[in-house]
Amino acid sequence: MQAGFNGVIYYITAVSKTDLTADLQRVSVPHGLCSTHKDELNADLLAFLK
């Protein structure tokens, strides 16, 4: 990946000054999806591709 210097500085500044605590508490991500729900995941992927 490549990025311009100014863009990187603006990004770092924005991320470091933004409190995302409330947003992160609402995120629900099933970790290990490929291992724990592989049959459901495969069925969903196949249905999506059809």
Protein Blocks (a to p, Z undefined) as FASTA:
>chain_A
ZZdfklmmmmmmmmmmpcfklmmmmpccdehklmmmmmmmmmmmmmmmZZ
